[in-house]
Amino acid sequence: MQRGRNFIKAIRRSFFAPISQMDQSTRYRYSPTLKWNPMVEEYFSKAYGAEHFSRISTSLTRPSCYSCIRVNTLKSTSDAVMEKLLEIFKERGMLDVAVQESIITQKPDNCCKATLECTGSAESLKAIESISKCQFPGMDYVVFVKGSGPHAIHYGYNEGKPLKEVIVSRKCAEAVLRGAQVYVPGVLACSAHVERGDAVAVSVALEQSAPDGGWGVAMTRGTVLQGSQTDPYYFERDGFYIGQGTAMMSRAGLFRVSEGVAVDMKERVFRLPSFYDLLEGEIFLQNLPSIITAHALDPQPGERVLDLCAAPGGKTTAIAILMKDKGEVVAVDRSHNKVLGIQKLAAEMGLSCITTYKLDALKSVCDGAESDNLPNACCSEDVQNMQKSDLLSTDIDGSDEKLLSQKNFNDLQLKDGQYTSKAELRKRIRKLKNGPGRNHTAGGRVEKSKGFSPNSFDRVLLDAPCSALGLRPRLFAGEETIDSLRSHAKYQRRMFDQAVQLVRPGGVIVYSTCTINPGENEALVRYALDTHKFLSLASQHPKIGGPGLTGSCQLPDGFIEEWLKPGEENRVQRFDPSSDLDTIGFFIAKFSVGHKHLS
């Protein structure tokens, strides 16, 4: 465990260049200050201490110093992926992204020694050191790709001659800081006379407070920038320049089309590689705490596992892979399109044990008589054999009978153990013929669910919708208020109550969020333990995050928020974005479910 921590510390030291290396211009630099609602800032300062919260706030404005890749071990290996990435980076001229100023001292793994022997160059050694396997126990299928920054960008500014400039939205800028290009929908304004091929500075327009108390960008898309102090947000952009690139369209084209690359970023404040369309199906770009969440759940082959609020499907597929694609992972989300996204990801990764439904997590429990999604165990082998015999006697084309092997027959059945209609059977046979893939996942349709029977799952993951105040890089946080934070917490409690009903006695619930808000983290644990007496905090493996917060905090309106009790803090994992691990802000709690008659 300590070896893994030292490894990440080494990456972090090489990522953050001293401030003295940054462009010291009073304007053209990247030096953002995160804006918070004053009452929220007061609350967090009480929770963490003013100095600690200041460090957290600063860390949130920067991306993590490395990209974290989860390898699909059912299709590939970490060794193979690392070699492929090295070759791709060389072909695309991206070695400067992964090699920049590497000071990591770990020796190459055995898999990379072969590559090193073939290339035999110092440059290759640096690249190998920058593409490395995770050294935390049991997580060698995770690969780290080191980035670099912050870098000084020389925009070529001359007094009296304004830069040609493109202003992008805050969300676009956050994506660019993670390695993306500037796409047309993200462009808000542009200097006059920009032509294709021109060098342009890229800056950010942040939301500003409006007279009605809300937030918005008081800029019409297509605003012409004159490069003077009369420009909209001239002063607000001070310290919000994220890099320089080449315009891929003229100014007229930028605001005439609806898609495409607007600016090809050549120089970035932070250099992190893009993994868009890279090794599709073999790898998945995912934050380290999210990968650890699936580990904490500890799913076993053959179990029935529920992933509530499963979109976009990263944790769903991680669970399925840990189960070796044996058993059933039920993934639900209330959004039709998000469920389709989960299906596509599962097909890409070649996973067959994932079943998806459109379902509101707040309505995920129903009476056994009403449920159309009973546990597979209720359908006995005798019943299956009878159904198979009946189905083979139908007028299904004889050429399709070979598809009805025992495995495929099980795939053709509805999950309630009832007879399948002929129309449904034909549709499922067509899916078996076509095979998995992006264009064959449920034909663009998703199955709705009325809910599940109580005690019908071995394990439940609730990665709850939250305020997302741990995601980084983050350039704005002013929209969250004390009331909105409290609303998130109430919503999460209701979902957690559903999860408690769905897991069987002796099962496991894992609760996680990507926020730094104690009200959605430690306060939820306090509620869970006080409300459901049969729950207890369980140990987590691997244990990489820090301890939770104990005690309580008085909110600005006088409400006392209760957190963990002494002795409970080391039973959870809290990931602090300002810590040496350099992750997003994240929280994981794992509960063991006892005999429910105790409540």
C-alpha positions in Angstrom: 0.0 0.0 0.0 2.8 2.4 0.9 4.5 1.6 -2.4 1.4 2.7 -4.3 1.2 6.0 -2.3 4.9 6.7 -3.0 4.4 6.1 -6.6 1.6 8.6 -6.9 3.6 11.2 -4.9 6.4 10.9 -7.4 3.9 11.5 -10.3 2.5 14.5 -8.4 5.9 16.1 -7.8 6.8 15.9 -11.5 3.4 17.2 -12.6 3.2 20.5 -10.7 6.0 22.9 -12.0 7.0 25.7 -9.7 5.0 28.8 -10.0 8.1 30.7 -11.1 8.0 28.8 -14.4 4.6 30.2 -15.2 4.0 33.1 -17.4 4.2 36.1 -15.0 2.1 38.4 -17.2 -0.5 40.1 -15.1 -3.2 38.9 -17.5 -2.3 36.0 -19.8 -1.9 33.2 -17.2 -3.9 30.5 -15.6 -4.5 31.4 -12.0 -8.2 30.8 -11.2 -9.9 31.3 -7.9 -13.0 29.2 -7.3 -16.1 31.2 -6.4 -18.4 29.8 -3.8 -21.7 30.8 -2.3 -20.7 32.7 0.9 -22.7 30.5 3.2 -21.4 27.3 1.6 -17.9 28.6 1.9 -18.5 29.3 5.6 -19.9 25.8 6.1 -17.0 24.1 4.4 -14.5 26.3 6.3 -16.0 25.1 9.5 -16.0 21.5 8.4 -12.4 21.3 7.2 -10.8 24.4 8.7 -10.2 27.5 6.6 -6.7 26.7 5.5 -7.5 23.1 4.6 -10.6 24.2 2.6 -8.5 26.8 0.8 -6.1 24.0 -0.4 -9.1 21.9 -1.5 -10.6 24.8 -3.4 -7.3 25.5 -5.2 -6.8 21.8 -6.0 -10.3 21.6 -7.6 -9.3 24.1 -10.2 -6.6 21.8 -11.6 -6.8 18.4 -13.2 -5.3 15.4 -11.5 -1.7 14.9 -12.5 -2.3 11.5 -14.2 -5.0 9.7 -16.2 -6.3 6.5 -14.8 -7.2 3.7 -17.1 -9.1 0.5 -16.2 -8.1 -2.4 -18.4 -10.8 -4.9 -19.4 -9.1 -8.0 -18.2 -11.6 -10.2 -20.1 -10.2 -8.9 -23.4 -6.6 -7.8 -22.7 -4.0 -7.3 -20.0 -2.2 -4.3 -18.5 1.0 -5.4 -20.1 -0.5 -5.5 -23.6 -2.4 -2.2 -23.1 0.8 -0.4 -21.9 2.7 -1.6 -25.0 -0.1 -0.5 -27.3 -0.4 2.9 -25.7 3.4 3.4 -26.1 3.1 2.6 -29.8 0.1 4.9 -30.2 1.7 7.8 -28.5 4.8 7.4 -30.7 2.7 7.2 -33.9 0.6 10.3 -32.9 3.6 12.3 -31.7 2.2 12.4 -28.2 5.3 11.3 -26.4 5.9 14.8 -25.2 2.5 14.5 -23.3 3.5 11.4 -21.4 7.3 12.1 -21.1 7.5 15.7 -20.2 9.9 16.3 -17.3 9.6 12.7 -15.9 11.3 12.2 -12.6 9.7 8.9 -11.6 12.4 6.5 -10.4 10.5 3.2 -10.4 12.0 0.5 -12.6 10.0 -0.6 -15.6 7.7 -3.6 -15.1 8.6 -6.9 -16.8 6.1 -6.2 -19.5 7.8 -3.0 -20.4 11.3 -4.4 -20.4 10.6 -6.3 -23.6 9.5 -3.0 -25.2 12.6 -1.3 -23.9 14.9 -3.9 -25.3 13.3 -3.4 -28.7 13.6 0.4 -28.7 16.6 0.8 -26.6 16.3 4.6 -26.3 16.3 7.0 -23.4 13.1 8.5 -24.7 11.4 5.1 -24.6 12.5 4.7 -21.0 10.9 7.9 -20.0 7.7 7.0 -21.8 7.7 3.6 -20.0 8.1 5.3 -16.7 5.2 7.6 -17.5 2.9 4.7 -18.4 2.8 2.4 -15.4 0.7 -0.1 -13.6 -1.0 0.8 -10.4 1.0 -0.5 -7.4 -1.9 -0.8 -4.9 -2.5 -4.5 -4.0 -4.9 -6.3 -6.3 -5.2 -3.4 -8.8 -2.5 -4.1 -11.3 -5.1 -4.0 -14.0 -5.2 -0.2 -13.6 -2.7 1.8 -15.6 -1.6 5.4 -14.9 -0.5 7.7 -17.7 1.3 10.7 -16.3 0.6 14.3 -17.5 2.6 17.5 -17.0 2.0 21.1 -16.0 1.3 23.8 -15.3 3.2 25.1 -18.3 4.1 28.7 -19.2 2.3 29.6 -22.5 3.9 32.4 -24.5 1.0 34.0 -26.3 3.2 36.5 -28.2 1.4 39.5 -26.8 2.7 42.9 -27.9 1.6 46.1 -26.3 -0.9 47.8 -28.6 -1.5 44.7 -30.6 -4.2 42.6 -29.0 -4.1 38.8 -29.3 -6.5 37.0 -31.5 -8.7 35.2 -29.0 -11.4 32.7 -28.6 -13.6 32.6 -25.5 -15.1 29.3 -24.6 -17.7 28.2 -22.0 -16.7 27.1 -18.6 -17.7 23.4 -19.3 -15.7 23.5 -22.6 -12.7 24.8 -20.7 -12.9 22.1 -18.1 -12.9 19.5 -20.8 -9.9 21.2 -22.5 -8.0 21.1 -19.2 -8.5 17.3 -19.2 -7.1 16.9 -22.7 -10.0 17.6 -25.1 -10.0 19.9 -28.1 -12.2 23.0 -28.4 -15.3 22.0 -30.2 -17.7 24.4 -32.0 -20.6 24.3 -29.4 -18.2 25.4 -26.7 -17.2 28.7 -28.4 -18.9 31.8 -27.1 -17.0 34.7 -28.7 -14.1 35.3 -31.0 -11.9 38.2 -32.1 -12.6 39.9 -35.4 -10.8 38.7 -38.6 -9.9 35.3 -37.3 -9.2 33.0 -40.3 -8.5 29.3 -40.6 -4.9 28.6 -39.5 -4.5 31.6 -37.2 -2.9 31.2 -33.8 -5.5 32.1 -31.1 -5.3 32.4 -27.4 -8.1 30.4 -25.6 -9.7 31.9 -22.5 -12.8 31.2 -20.4 -16.0 33.1 -19.7 -17.3 32.1 -16.3 -20.8 32.5 -14.9 -21.4 35.8 -13.2 -24.1 36.7 -10.7 -27.2 38.2 -12.2 -29.6 40.8 -10.8 -32.2 38.1 -10.1 -29.8 36.2 -7.9 -29.0 33.6 -10.4 -25.9 32.9 -12.5 -25.2 33.3 -16.2 -22.9 34.4 -18.9 -24.1 37.8 -20.1 -22.6 37.3 -23.6 -24.4 36.5 -26.8 -22.9 33.7 -28.7 -20.9 35.2 -31.5 -19.8 38.4 -29.7 -16.9 40.1 -31.5 -13.9 40.7 -29.3 -11.9 43.9 -29.9 -9.1 43.1 -27.5 -9.7 46.1 -25.3 -11.1 46.8 -21.9 -14.5 47.3 -23.5 -14.7 43.6 -24.3 -17.2 41.6 -22.2 -15.5 40.1 -19.2 -12.1 41.6 -20.1 -11.2 41.8 -16.4 -12.9 38.5 -15.5 -10.8 36.6 -17.9 -7.6 37.8 -16.1 -5.9 34.6 -15.0 -8.2 32.3 -17.0 -6.2 31.5 -20.2 -5.9 27.8 -20.7 -3.7 27.6 -23.8 -3.1 28.5 -27.4 -4.1 26.7 -30.6 -4.8 26.9 -34.3 -8.2 28.0 -35.5 -9.7 25.3 -37.6 -12.4 27.6 -39.1 -12.8 31.2 -39.9 -14.8 33.4 -37.5 -17.8 33.2 -39.8 -17.5 29.4 -39.9 -17.3 29.1 -36.1 -20.8 30.5 -35.7 -22.3 29.1 -38.8 -21.9 25.4 -38.2 -23.1 23.3 -35.2 -20.2 20.8 -34.8 -16.6 20.1 -35.5 -13.2 21.1 -34.0 -13.0 24.9 -33.6 -9.5 25.2 -32.2 -6.8 22.5 -32.4 -4.9 23.0 -29.1 -1.2 23.2 -29.6 0.0 24.5 -26.2 -1.8 23.7 -23.0 -1.4 24.8 -19.5 -1.9 21.1 -18.5 -0.9 18.4 -20.9 -2.9 15.2 -20.5 -3.5 12.8 -23.3 -6.9 12.3 -24.9 -8.2 8.7 -24.9 -11.1 9.4 -27.2 -11.8 6.3 -29.4 -8.6 4.7 -28.1 -8.5 0.9 -27.6 -12.2 0.8 -27.5 -13.5 -2.1 -25.5 -10.1 -2.8 -24.0 -9.8 0.2 -21.7 -12.0 2.6 -19.8 -10.9 6.0 -18.6 -12.1 6.2 -15.0 -11.1 8.0 -11.8 -9.2 5.9 -9.3 -11.8 6.3 -6.5 -14.5 5.0 -8.8 -12.5 1.9 -9.5 -11.9 1.4 -5.8 -15.7 1.6 -5.3 -16.3 -1.5 -7.3 -13.5 -3.2 -5.3 -15.2 -2.2 -2.1 -18.4 -3.8 -3.2 -16.4 -7.1 -3.6 -18.9 -8.7 -6.1 -18.5 -12.5 -6.5 -19.1 -14.6 -9.7 -22.6 -16.0 -9.7 -24.1 -13.3 -7.5 -27.0 -10.9 -8.3 -25.9 -7.3 -8.0 -27.8 -4.1 -8.4 -26.3 -0.9 -9.6 -28.7 1.9 -8.8 -28.2 5.2 -10.8 -25.8 3.2 -13.0 -25.1 5.7 -15.8 -22.7 6.1 -17.6 -21.9 2.5 -16.7 -18.2 2.7 -15.6 -18.8 1.1 -12.3 -21.4 -1.3 -13.8 -18.8 -2.8 -16.2 -16.1 -2.8 -13.5 -18.4 -4.9 -11.3 -19.2 -7.3 -14.2 -15.5 -7.8 -14.9 -14.7 -8.4 -11.3 -17.4 -11.1 -11.4 -15.7 -12.5 -14.5 -19.0 -11.9 -16.4 -20.7 -14.6 -14.4 -23.9 -14.0 -12.5 -26.1 -10.9 -13.1 -25.5 -7.2 -12.8 -28.7 -5.3 -13.0 -28.1 -1.6 -14.0 -30.9 0.9 -13.8 -31.2 4.6 -14.5 -34.2 6.9 -14.9 -33.0 8.3 -18.3 -33.8 6.4 -21.5 -30.7 7.7 -23.3 -28.4 7.0 -20.3 -29.6 3.4 -20.2 -28.8 3.1 -23.9 -25.3 4.4 -23.1 -24.8 1.6 -20.5 -25.9 -1.0 -23.1 -23.4 0.3 -25.7 -20.6 0.3 -23.2 -21.4 -3.2 -22.1 -21.5 -4.3 -25.7 -18.2 -2.7 -26.4 -16.5 -4.5 -23.5 -18.1 -7.8 -24.5 -20.0 -8.2 -21.2 -23.1 -10.4 -21.3 -24.1 -10.5 -17.6 -25.4 -6.9 -17.5 -29.2 -6.4 -17.6 -30.4 -2.8 -18.0 -33.7 -1.2 -17.1 -35.2 2.3 -17.2 -36.2 2.9 -13.6 -36.4 5.7 -11.1 -34.3 4.7 -8.1 -36.9 6.2 -5.8 -39.4 3.6 -7.1 -37.1 0.6 -7.2 -38.9 -1.5 -4.6 -42.2 -3.2 -5.2 -44.3 -6.0 -3.7 -43.4 -9.4 -4.9 -46.8 -9.8 -6.6 -46.2 -6.7 -8.6 -42.6 -7.2 -9.5 -41.7 -8.1 -13.1 -38.1 -8.6 -12.1 -37.9 -11.4 -9.6 -34.6 -13.0 -8.7 -33.3 -15.6 -11.1 -33.4 -18.2 -8.3 -37.2 -18.3 -8.4 -37.0 -19.9 -11.8 -36.0 -23.5 -11.1 -34.2 -25.8 -13.5 -37.3 -28.0 -14.0 -39.3 -24.9 -15.1 -36.5 -23.9 -17.5 -36.4 -27.3 -19.0 -40.2 -27.3 -19.5 -40.1 -23.9 -21.1 -37.3 -24.9 -23.4 -39.2 -27.9 -24.6 -42.3 -25.8 -25.2 -40.4 -23.1 -27.1 -38.7 -25.7 -29.4 -42.2 -27.0 -30.3 -43.3 -23.5 -31.5 -43.1 -22.4 -35.1 -39.7 -20.8 -34.7 -37.5 -21.6 -37.8 -35.6 -24.9 -37.3 -32.4 -23.2 -38.4 -32.5 -21.2 -35.2 -32.7 -24.2 -32.9 -29.0 -24.3 -32.5 -29.2 -20.8 -30.9 -31.2 -22.4 -28.1 -28.4 -24.0 -26.3 -28.8 -23.9 -22.5 -26.7 -20.7 -22.2 -28.5 -18.9 -25.1 -31.9 -20.2 -23.9 -31.3 -18.5 -20.5 -30.4 -15.3 -22.4 -33.7 -15.5 -24.3 -35.9 -15.6 -21.2 -37.4 -12.7 -19.4 -36.0 -12.2 -15.9 -39.3 -12.9 -14.2 -39.2 -16.6 -15.1 -42.4 -16.4 -17.2 -43.0 -17.7 -20.7 -41.6 -15.5 -23.5 -43.9 -14.5 -26.3 -43.1 -15.6 -29.8 -42.5 -12.0 -30.9 -40.1 -11.4 -28.0 -38.4 -14.7 -28.8 -37.8 -13.8 -32.4 -36.4 -10.4 -31.4 -34.0 -12.0 -29.0 -32.9 -14.6 -31.6 -32.2 -11.7 -34.0 -30.0 -10.2 -31.4 -28.1 -13.4 -30.9 -27.6 -13.7 -34.7 -26.4 -10.1 -35.0 -24.1 -10.4 -32.0 -23.1 -7.6 -29.6 -22.0 -4.2 -30.7 -22.8 -0.5 -30.6 -25.5 -0.9 -33.3 -27.1 -4.0 -31.9 -27.9 -3.0 -28.3 -31.6 -3.3 -27.7 -32.4 -1.7 -31.1 -32.4 1.7 -29.6 -35.1 0.7 -27.1 -34.8 0.1 -23.4 -36.9 -2.1 -21.1 -38.8 -0.5 -18.3 -39.1 -2.0 -14.9 -41.8 -1.7 -12.2 -39.2 -2.4 -9.5 -37.7 -5.3 -7.7 -38.8 -7.6 -4.9 -37.4 -6.9 -1.4 -34.3 -8.9 -0.4 -33.7 -9.9 -4.1 -30.0 -8.8 -4.5 -26.8 -10.0 -2.9 -25.1 -6.6 -3.2 -26.3 -3.1 -4.1 -24.2 -0.2 -5.2 -25.7 3.3 -4.8 -23.4 5.8 -6.5 -25.8 8.6 -5.6 -26.6 11.7 -7.7 -24.9 14.4 -5.7 -23.6 18.0 -5.8 -20.5 16.7 -7.6 -18.3 19.2 -5.8 -15.4 16.8 -5.9 -15.0 16.7 -9.7 -12.0 18.4 -11.1 -10.9 20.6 -12.8 -13.8 22.8 -11.6 -13.8 26.5 -12.5 -17.1 27.5 -10.8 -19.1 26.3 -7.8 -21.3 29.3 -7.0 -24.6 27.7 -8.0 -24.7 25.4 -4.9 -26.4 26.9 -1.8 -27.0 25.5 1.7 -30.6 24.7 0.7 -29.5 22.9 -2.5 -26.9 20.8 -0.6 -29.6 19.8 1.9 -31.9 18.9 -0.9 -29.3 16.5 -2.4 -28.9 14.9 1.1 -32.6 14.3 1.5 -32.8 12.8 -2.0 -29.9 10.5 -1.3 -31.5 9.3 2.0 -34.7 8.3 0.1 -32.6 6.3 -2.4 -30.6 4.7 0.3 -33.8 3.5 2.0 -34.8 1.8 -1.2 -31.4 0.1 -1.5 -31.7 -1.2 2.1 -35.0 -3.0 1.2 -33.5 -4.6 -1.9 -30.5 -6.2 -0.4 -30.9 -9.6 1.3 -29.8 -10.2 4.9 -26.2 -11.0 4.9 -25.6 -8.8 1.8 -23.7 -5.7 1.2 -24.5 -2.0 0.3 -21.9 0.4 -0.9 -22.7 4.1 -1.0 -20.5 6.5 -2.8 -20.5 10.1 -4.0 -18.1 12.5 -5.9 -18.6 15.4 -3.6 -16.7 17.0 -0.7 -19.9 17.9 1.1 -20.1 16.1 4.5 -23.9 16.5 4.5 -24.0 14.0 1.6 -21.3 11.8 3.0 -20.7 11.4 6.7 -24.2 12.7 7.5 -25.7 10.0 5.3 -23.7 7.3 7.1 -25.0 8.7 10.4 -28.6 8.6 9.1 -28.1 5.0 7.8 -26.7 3.6 11.1 -29.2 5.4 13.3 -32.3 4.5 11.2 -31.5 0.9 10.2 -30.1 -0.8 13.3 -29.2 -4.0 11.4 -26.6 -2.1 9.3 -23.0 -1.9 10.3 -19.9 -0.3 8.7 -17.8 -2.9 7.0 -14.1 -2.8 6.2 -13.0 -1.9 2.7 -10.3 -3.4 0.5 -8.1 -1.8 -0.7 -8.2 1.0 1.9 -6.5 3.9 0.0 -8.6 6.9 0.9 -8.3 8.9 4.2 -10.6 8.8 7.2 -14.0 10.5 7.4 -15.1 13.5 9.5 -16.3 12.9 13.0 -18.4 15.1 15.3 -21.0 17.6 14.0 -21.4 21.0 12.5 -23.9 23.8 12.9 -25.2 25.1 9.6 -25.7 28.8 9.1 -29.5 28.4 9.7 -28.8 26.7 13.1 -29.4 23.1 12.0 -27.0 20.7 13.7 -25.6 18.2 11.2 -24.3 14.9 12.8 -21.4 13.1 11.2 -19.4 10.0 12.3 -18.8 8.9 15.8 -15.2 8.4 17.1 -14.0 5.0 15.9 -16.1 5.0 12.7 -13.9 7.4 10.7 -11.5 4.7 9.5 -14.4 2.5 8.3 -15.0 4.8 5.4 -12.8 6.2 2.6 -12.7 9.9 2.0 -10.6 11.1 -1.0 -9.3 14.6 -0.5 -8.4 16.4 -3.8 -5.7 18.3 -2.0 -4.0 15.1 -0.7 -0.9 13.4 -2.2 -3.2 10.9 -3.9 -4.3 13.8 -6.2 -7.7 12.3 -7.0 -11.1 13.9 -7.3 -13.1 14.5 -4.2 -14.9 11.2 -3.4 -16.5 9.3 -0.6 -17.1 5.5 -0.1 -19.0 3.8 2.7 -19.7 0.0 2.9 -22.4 -1.5 5.0 -23.0 -5.1 6.1 -26.7 -6.1 6.3 -27.7 -8.1 9.3 -31.1 -9.6 10.3 -33.7 -7.0 9.3 -36.0 -7.7 12.2 -33.7 -5.7 14.4 -35.0 -2.4 13.1 
